[in-house]
Amino acid sequence: MSSDEASIFSTFLFCLLMFVFSPREIEARKLEAQMCSSSCGDVKNISYPFGLKGDPAACAYGSCSFPSTSLSPPRLGFRYSFDYNLNSYAYYVNCSSNIVDQAYVKVPCLSNNQSNVYVYVDYDVITTISYFPDSCAFISKVPVVRNRSVDKLSYEDLRKSLESGFDLTWLDWISWSPLMMPRYCIYNAGVVATIICYPYLIRFPLDVPIIGRFILAPIVFLVFLIQKYRKSLERVDNVEKFLHNQQSWMPKRYSYPEIIAMTNHFTHKLGQGGFGSVYKGQLHTGGLIAVKVLKNSKFSAEEFINEVSTIGRIHHVNVVQLLGFCSEGSKRALVYEYMPNGSLDRHIFPKESRGQSFSWERLQEVALGTARGIEYLHNGCDVCILHFDIKPHNILLDHNFIPKVSDFGLAKFHPKENDFVSISATRGTVGYIAPELISRNFGTVSCKSDVYGFGMVLLEMAGGRRNSNMHAARSSKAYFPSWVYDQLNKGGDLELRNVTEIESMIARKLCMIGLWCIQVKPADRPSMTKVLEMLEGSIDDLQMPPKPFFSSSRHISGREIESDSSTELLVSESIEECSFNDSYA
């Protein structure tokens, strides 16, 4: 989980807990229960929606405070109801003349010489104004307990029924706010004092939010976790979908247990580089492989797969082929074809590694093949790939001594709309690093940076020794490129022993091309395409290059490189449209 995601998650959890365990509302409920009265004289168990006058407003609803002479039916009708199967209405009417009807019971205390008040009990609750005699006017209606067992209802029976009261019911878990709830009402003129009201908005009392918090809040939290889990699955699915769509040309994907099995638990180590260790292995088909196990990979799973897909497109006889890869969690590995004859440095520095010395013809073939591989990386791929670490150690030889460029790293592309790309550290190996990779004062980084490294390799191939040799017998030969330039410029030989004229020409040719490649300014160096033409052409077509700045006795030291390695370098896309690769080794 990233820091941003962790911050959002902690904020969400804090707000959720504050919502669920809000002390303010809990205390309000306790205070309400303490302040509301529950009895008044003989009347016990008074509770909402009824209360006593003087109680807090929350104790009773509207006009339901006692003592009260009446309750307004329109205010109660749409909120409360009584069971019509158990209750009836007693209708009071004022008549100008006597009514002879057993259904009408005269009310003595309300009648006099001018008016006769009667009460009529309707058991079917379908009474309308038109039902009463024309001489009678409607006064009011009161709910009474239904009692069909009494055939003839006396006023005394009716009085007792009224004194016993009636059952009033309402939905205890729902209340309405008259301030927040617009409503529309229908008055039915055909039915006595009947008002039907329909609420638009419902407001829940305190009990419902608390219940909702312990039901709804966990559900919301669970949905949050599910969404987060689904996003993580989507990232994995994106990688898998990409692999599925590109499997026709993608290198084979291996599991980490397969990598362990192929390398026999990493028993045969071939070498160690800055990006990981290389182990010898064997496929189940019997083919030999070299497995590079990356350490501390800075690439995410998606980025790693993207870069592998780019490297997987590279198919050239002079470039090491990527056969497969592994990406499981933090485990990253690359599977290459195995090169039985090792690296070039074993053969051009035989005294150092006890390798086999090459003939001049083979040296020329190796130089030509290496140039073709680098030129392919620059111009033959969909994008221009910079190596940044051309050196004998990164030129491998197969069983036929065909050279193959290796360790060109994981492709790292910069946006096409950017003119410059920032490089935070010097890349490459001391002695093969182009000056512009050390300081931008020398120029912009481009494909010419690889040309410089290849030029140094050509000079070492021709001289059969390291370019910088502090143990040379003569101080003038301590820096080989400087000595070679002086020898060629004055028409001297290269002090080669037991060589034919053709072999001497090959040596001079390699040296002249190498000197062209190590020019200080990138603009003065040839492109790899031009280098390839020079290697394939005749020495007679070559001109003597200018004297390189570093052909003097003063050359780049390791201390100078180290002191300026953190200098920010700008790569100009306007010079050559190239993308950049990190070196493995």
PEPEBEL-V594559 format. One record per backbone hydrogen bond with DSSP energy under -1.0 kcal/mol. CO is the residue of the C=O (numbers start at 0). NH is the residue of the N-H. Records with the same first field share a line. If there is no record, write none. Layout:
CO = NH, NH
//
This chain:
1 = 5
2 = 6
3 = 7
4 = 8
5 = 9
6 = 10
7 = 11
8 = 12
9 = 13
10 = 14
11 = 15
12 = 16
13 = 17
14 = 18
15 = 19
16 = 20
21 = 25
22 = 26
23 = 27
24 = 28
25 = 29
26 = 30
27 = 31
28 = 32
29 = 33
30 = 34
31 = 35
37 = 45
39 = 42
42 = 39
46 = 49
48 = 60
50 = 65
51 = 54
55 = 58
60 = 63
63 = 50
65 = 52
71 = 75
72 = 76
75 = 78, 79
80 = 168
82 = 85, 86
85 = 145
87 = 143
88 = 121
89 = 141
90 = 119
91 = 138, 139
92 = 117
93 = 136
94 = 115
98 = 100
100 = 103
104 = 118
106 = 109
114 = 111
115 = 94
116 = 106
117 = 92
118 = 104
119 = 90
121 = 88
127 = 130
128 = 131
132 = 135
134 = 95
136 = 93
139 = 91
141 = 89
143 = 87
153 = 157
154 = 158
155 = 159
156 = 160
157 = 161
158 = 162
159 = 163
161 = 164
168 = 80
170 = 173
174 = 202
176 = 180
181 = 199
183 = 197
185 = 195
187 = 190
190 = 193
193 = 187
195 = 185
197 = 183
202 = 174
204 = 208
205 = 209
206 = 210
207 = 211
208 = 212
209 = 213
211 = 215
214 = 218
215 = 219
216 = 220
217 = 221
218 = 222
219 = 223
220 = 224
221 = 225
222 = 226
223 = 227
224 = 228
225 = 229
226 = 230
227 = 231
228 = 232
229 = 233
230 = 234
231 = 235
232 = 236
233 = 237
234 = 238
235 = 239
236 = 240
237 = 241
238 = 242
239 = 243
240 = 244
241 = 245
245 = 248, 249
251 = 324
254 = 258
255 = 259
256 = 260
257 = 261
258 = 262
259 = 264
260 = 263
261 = 281
262 = 266
267 = 279
270 = 277
274 = 294
275 = 272
276 = 292
277 = 269, 270
278 = 290
280 = 288
282 = 285
286 = 282
287 = 337
288 = 280
289 = 335
290 = 278
291 = 333
292 = 276
299 = 303
300 = 304
301 = 305
302 = 306
303 = 307
304 = 308
305 = 309
306 = 310
307 = 311
309 = 312
310 = 313
315 = 318
317 = 404
320 = 336
322 = 251
323 = 334
324 = 253
325 = 332
327 = 330
330 = 327
331 = 293
332 = 325
333 = 291
334 = 322, 323
335 = 289
338 = 341
341 = 396
342 = 345
343 = 346, 347
344 = 348
348 = 351, 352
349 = 353
358 = 362
359 = 363
360 = 364
361 = 365
362 = 366
363 = 367
364 = 368
365 = 369
366 = 370
367 = 371
368 = 372
369 = 373
370 = 374
371 = 375
372 = 376
373 = 377
374 = 378
375 = 379
376 = 384
383 = 578
390 = 393
391 = 343, 394
393 = 405
394 = 343
395 = 403
396 = 340
397 = 400
401 = 397
403 = 395
404 = 319
409 = 581
411 = 579
414 = 417
418 = 572
420 = 570
422 = 568
428 = 431
433 = 436
434 = 437, 438
438 = 441
445 = 448
446 = 450
447 = 451
448 = 452
449 = 453
450 = 454
451 = 455
452 = 456
453 = 457
454 = 458
455 = 459
456 = 460
457 = 461
458 = 462
459 = 463
466 = 479
468 = 471
473 = 476
474 = 477
477 = 468
478 = 482
479 = 483
480 = 484
481 = 485
482 = 486
483 = 487
484 = 488
485 = 489
486 = 491
499 = 503
500 = 504
501 = 505
502 = 506
503 = 507
504 = 508
505 = 509
506 = 510
507 = 511
508 = 512
509 = 513
510 = 514
511 = 515
512 = 516
513 = 517
515 = 518
520 = 523
521 = 524
526 = 530
527 = 531
528 = 532
529 = 533
530 = 534
531 = 535
532 = 536
537 = 540
538 = 541
547 = 550
556 = 560
557 = 561
558 = 562
559 = 563
563 = 566
564 = 425
568 = 422
575 = 577
578 = 385
579 = 411
583 = 274
//
